[in-house]
Amino acid sequence: MPLVGGGGAGNTAGSNPAGTGSVLNYVGNHVYAYSGTFSATTSAQTTLEFTTGPEYIVGQMVTNGAILFSNAGGLKSAFQISLNGEIVALTQIDNQTDHSPGPPTIPLILPPFTKVKVEVDSDDNNASVFSTTMFTGRVYA
């Protein structure tokens, strides 16, 4: 069972049941974080940033590149995933020409007290085109 409120642990679902935002949410032995939407820009934006608690987590990160929902168009987006300031994964999604097979799923093991940061950078500025990031996992004491 995760310890909440100490050591950088995140939310207990109930205070933020939808989970959008940068915090890690705990539900029993499961965790999740949903970034919400980020408008496409040519400058890096932090979509998720949280620190795990005293447990370790086995999970997966999903990065979704910039798309325009109303007509299924999009842009190219690059994502950078860092653990404690060290880059552990880079992904690129090309929604502009439909070359991407789908959003990449990156398996991750997060040690206790790990700072997780995910950033996105797109190849154009467009306030109507959005990227998202999701993390789901299971907590182990």
Contacts in CASP RR format, 6 or more apart in sequence:
PFRMAT RR
TARGET T0000
AUTHOR 0000-0000-0000
METHOD contacts of the structure
MODEL  1
MPLVGGGGAGNTAGSNPAGTGSVLNYVGNHVYAYSGTFSATTSAQTTLEF
TTGPEYIVGQMVTNGAILFSNAGGLKSAFQISLNGEIVALTQIDNQTDHS
PGPPTIPLILPPFTKVKVEVDSDDNNASVFSTTMFTGRVYA
1 28 0 8 1.000
1 29 0 8 1.000
1 139 0 8 1.000
1 141 0 8 1.000
2 9 0 8 1.000
2 26 0 8 1.000
2 28 0 8 1.000
2 29 0 8 1.000
2 31 0 8 1.000
2 53 0 8 1.000
2 55 0 8 1.000
2 139 0 8 1.000
3 9 0 8 1.000
3 53 0 8 1.000
3 54 0 8 1.000
3 55 0 8 1.000
4 10 0 8 1.000
4 11 0 8 1.000
4 12 0 8 1.000
4 26 0 8 1.000
6 53 0 8 1.000
6 54 0 8 1.000
7 51 0 8 1.000
7 53 0 8 1.000
7 54 0 8 1.000
7 113 0 8 1.000
8 51 0 8 1.000
8 52 0 8 1.000
8 53 0 8 1.000
8 113 0 8 1.000
9 24 0 8 1.000
9 26 0 8 1.000
9 52 0 8 1.000
9 53 0 8 1.000
9 54 0 8 1.000
10 23 0 8 1.000
10 24 0 8 1.000
10 25 0 8 1.000
10 26 0 8 1.000
10 50 0 8 1.000
10 53 0 8 1.000
11 19 0 8 1.000
11 23 0 8 1.000
11 24 0 8 1.000
11 25 0 8 1.000
11 26 0 8 1.000
12 25 0 8 1.000
12 26 0 8 1.000
12 27 0 8 1.000
13 19 0 8 1.000
13 25 0 8 1.000
13 26 0 8 1.000
13 27 0 8 1.000
16 23 0 8 1.000
16 25 0 8 1.000
18 34 0 8 1.000
19 25 0 8 1.000
19 32 0 8 1.000
19 33 0 8 1.000
19 34 0 8 1.000
20 34 0 8 1.000
20 35 0 8 1.000
20 36 0 8 1.000
21 33 0 8 1.000
21 34 0 8 1.000
21 35 0 8 1.000
21 36 0 8 1.000
21 48 0 8 1.000
22 33 0 8 1.000
22 35 0 8 1.000
22 46 0 8 1.000
22 47 0 8 1.000
22 48 0 8 1.000
22 49 0 8 1.000
22 50 0 8 1.000
23 33 0 8 1.000
23 50 0 8 1.000
24 31 0 8 1.000
24 32 0 8 1.000
24 33 0 8 1.000
24 50 0 8 1.000
24 51 0 8 1.000
24 52 0 8 1.000
24 116 0 8 1.000
24 135 0 8 1.000
25 31 0 8 1.000
25 32 0 8 1.000
25 33 0 8 1.000
26 139 0 8 1.000
28 139 0 8 1.000
29 138 0 8 1.000
29 139 0 8 1.000
29 140 0 8 1.000
30 136 0 8 1.000
30 137 0 8 1.000
30 138 0 8 1.000
30 139 0 8 1.000
31 57 0 8 1.000
31 135 0 8 1.000
31 136 0 8 1.000
31 137 0 8 1.000
31 138 0 8 1.000
31 139 0 8 1.000
32 134 0 8 1.000
32 135 0 8 1.000
32 136 0 8 1.000
32 137 0 8 1.000
33 48 0 8 1.000
33 50 0 8 1.000
33 133 0 8 1.000
33 134 0 8 1.000
33 135 0 8 1.000
34 132 0 8 1.000
34 133 0 8 1.000
34 134 0 8 1.000
35 47 0 8 1.000
35 48 0 8 1.000
35 118 0 8 1.000
35 132 0 8 1.000
35 133 0 8 1.000
35 134 0 8 1.000
36 47 0 8 1.000
36 132 0 8 1.000
37 130 0 8 1.000
37 131 0 8 1.000
37 132 0 8 1.000
38 45 0 8 1.000
38 47 0 8 1.000
38 120 0 8 1.000
38 130 0 8 1.000
38 131 0 8 1.000
38 132 0 8 1.000
39 126 0 8 1.000
39 127 0 8 1.000
39 128 0 8 1.000
39 129 0 8 1.000
39 130 0 8 1.000
40 66 0 8 1.000
40 75 0 8 1.000
40 77 0 8 1.000
40 122 0 8 1.000
40 124 0 8 1.000
40 125 0 8 1.000
40 126 0 8 1.000
40 127 0 8 1.000
40 129 0 8 1.000
40 130 0 8 1.000
40 131 0 8 1.000
41 121 0 8 1.000
41 122 0 8 1.000
41 125 0 8 1.000
42 121 0 8 1.000
42 122 0 8 1.000
42 123 0 8 1.000
42 124 0 8 1.000
42 125 0 8 1.000
43 121 0 8 1.000
44 80 0 8 1.000
44 119 0 8 1.000
44 120 0 8 1.000
44 121 0 8 1.000
45 119 0 8 1.000
45 120 0 8 1.000
45 121 0 8 1.000
46 117 0 8 1.000
46 118 0 8 1.000
46 119 0 8 1.000
47 79 0 8 1.000
47 118 0 8 1.000
47 119 0 8 1.000
47 120 0 8 1.000
47 131 0 8 1.000
47 132 0 8 1.000
47 133 0 8 1.000
48 116 0 8 1.000
48 117 0 8 1.000
48 118 0 8 1.000
48 133 0 8 1.000
48 135 0 8 1.000
49 115 0 8 1.000
49 116 0 8 1.000
49 117 0 8 1.000
49 118 0 8 1.000
50 115 0 8 1.000
50 116 0 8 1.000
51 113 0 8 1.000
51 114 0 8 1.000
51 115 0 8 1.000
51 116 0 8 1.000
52 110 0 8 1.000
52 111 0 8 1.000
52 112 0 8 1.000
52 113 0 8 1.000
52 114 0 8 1.000
52 116 0 8 1.000
53 112 0 8 1.000
53 113 0 8 1.000
54 112 0 8 1.000
54 113 0 8 1.000
55 112 0 8 1.000
55 139 0 8 1.000
55 140 0 8 1.000
55 141 0 8 1.000
56 109 0 8 1.000
56 110 0 8 1.000
56 111 0 8 1.000
56 112 0 8 1.000
56 139 0 8 1.000
56 140 0 8 1.000
57 108 0 8 1.000
57 109 0 8 1.000
57 110 0 8 1.000
57 137 0 8 1.000
57 138 0 8 1.000
57 139 0 8 1.000
57 140 0 8 1.000
58 108 0 8 1.000
58 109 0 8 1.000
58 110 0 8 1.000
58 137 0 8 1.000
58 138 0 8 1.000
58 140 0 8 1.000
59 107 0 8 1.000
59 108 0 8 1.000
59 109 0 8 1.000
59 110 0 8 1.000
59 135 0 8 1.000
59 136 0 8 1.000
59 137 0 8 1.000
59 138 0 8 1.000
60 105 0 8 1.000
60 106 0 8 1.000
60 107 0 8 1.000
60 108 0 8 1.000
60 135 0 8 1.000
60 136 0 8 1.000
60 137 0 8 1.000
61 81 0 8 1.000
61 89 0 8 1.000
61 105 0 8 1.000
61 106 0 8 1.000
61 108 0 8 1.000
61 118 0 8 1.000
61 133 0 8 1.000
61 134 0 8 1.000
61 135 0 8 1.000
62 103 0 8 1.000
62 104 0 8 1.000
62 105 0 8 1.000
62 106 0 8 1.000
62 133 0 8 1.000
62 134 0 8 1.000
62 135 0 8 1.000
63 77 0 8 1.000
63 79 0 8 1.000
63 81 0 8 1.000
63 91 0 8 1.000
63 93 0 8 1.000
63 103 0 8 1.000
63 104 0 8 1.000
63 106 0 8 1.000
63 118 0 8 1.000
63 120 0 8 1.000
63 131 0 8 1.000
63 133 0 8 1.000
64 93 0 8 1.000
64 103 0 8 1.000
64 131 0 8 1.000
64 132 0 8 1.000
64 133 0 8 1.000
64 134 0 8 1.000
65 74 0 8 1.000
65 75 0 8 1.000
65 77 0 8 1.000
65 79 0 8 1.000
65 93 0 8 1.000
65 95 0 8 1.000
65 100 0 8 1.000
65 103 0 8 1.000
65 120 0 8 1.000
65 122 0 8 1.000
65 131 0 8 1.000
65 132 0 8 1.000
66 74 0 8 1.000
66 75 0 8 1.000
66 76 0 8 1.000
66 77 0 8 1.000
66 93 0 8 1.000
66 95 0 8 1.000
66 120 0 8 1.000
66 122 0 8 1.000
66 126 0 8 1.000
66 129 0 8 1.000
66 130 0 8 1.000
66 131 0 8 1.000
67 73 0 8 1.000
67 74 0 8 1.000
67 75 0 8 1.000
67 95 0 8 1.000
67 129 0 8 1.000
67 130 0 8 1.000
67 131 0 8 1.000
68 74 0 8 1.000
68 126 0 8 1.000
68 128 0 8 1.000
68 129 0 8 1.000
68 130 0 8 1.000
69 130 0 8 1.000
70 128 0 8 1.000
73 95 0 8 1.000
73 96 0 8 1.000
73 129 0 8 1.000
74 95 0 8 1.000
74 96 0 8 1.000
74 129 0 8 1.000
75 95 0 8 1.000
75 96 0 8 1.000
75 122 0 8 1.000
75 123 0 8 1.000
75 124 0 8 1.000
75 126 0 8 1.000
75 129 0 8 1.000
76 92 0 8 1.000
76 93 0 8 1.000
76 94 0 8 1.000
76 95 0 8 1.000
76 96 0 8 1.000
76 122 0 8 1.000
76 123 0 8 1.000
77 92 0 8 1.000
77 93 0 8 1.000
77 95 0 8 1.000
77 120 0 8 1.000
77 121 0 8 1.000
77 122 0 8 1.000
77 123 0 8 1.000
77 131 0 8 1.000
78 90 0 8 1.000
78 91 0 8 1.000
78 92 0 8 1.000
78 93 0 8 1.000
78 120 0 8 1.000
78 121 0 8 1.000
78 122 0 8 1.000
79 89 0 8 1.000
79 90 0 8 1.000
79 91 0 8 1.000
79 92 0 8 1.000
79 93 0 8 1.000
79 118 0 8 1.000
79 119 0 8 1.000
79 120 0 8 1.000
79 131 0 8 1.000
79 133 0 8 1.000
80 87 0 8 1.000
80 89 0 8 1.000
80 90 0 8 1.000
80 118 0 8 1.000
80 119 0 8 1.000
80 121 0 8 1.000
81 87 0 8 1.000
81 88 0 8 1.000
81 89 0 8 1.000
81 90 0 8 1.000
81 91 0 8 1.000
81 106 0 8 1.000
81 108 0 8 1.000
81 116 0 8 1.000
81 117 0 8 1.000
81 118 0 8 1.000
82 88 0 8 1.000
82 115 0 8 1.000
82 116 0 8 1.000
82 117 0 8 1.000
82 118 0 8 1.000
82 119 0 8 1.000
83 108 0 8 1.000
83 110 0 8 1.000
83 114 0 8 1.000
83 115 0 8 1.000
83 116 0 8 1.000
84 114 0 8 1.000
84 115 0 8 1.000
85 115 0 8 1.000
85 117 0 8 1.000
88 108 0 8 1.000
89 106 0 8 1.000
91 104 0 8 1.000
91 106 0 8 1.000
92 100 0 8 1.000
93 100 0 8 1.000
93 102 0 8 1.000
93 103 0 8 1.000
93 104 0 8 1.000
94 100 0 8 1.000
96 123 0 8 1.000
108 135 0 8 1.000
110 116 0 8 1.000
116 135 0 8 1.000
118 133 0 8 1.000
118 135 0 8 1.000
120 131 0 8 1.000
120 133 0 8 1.000
122 129 0 8 1.000
122 131 0 8 1.000
END
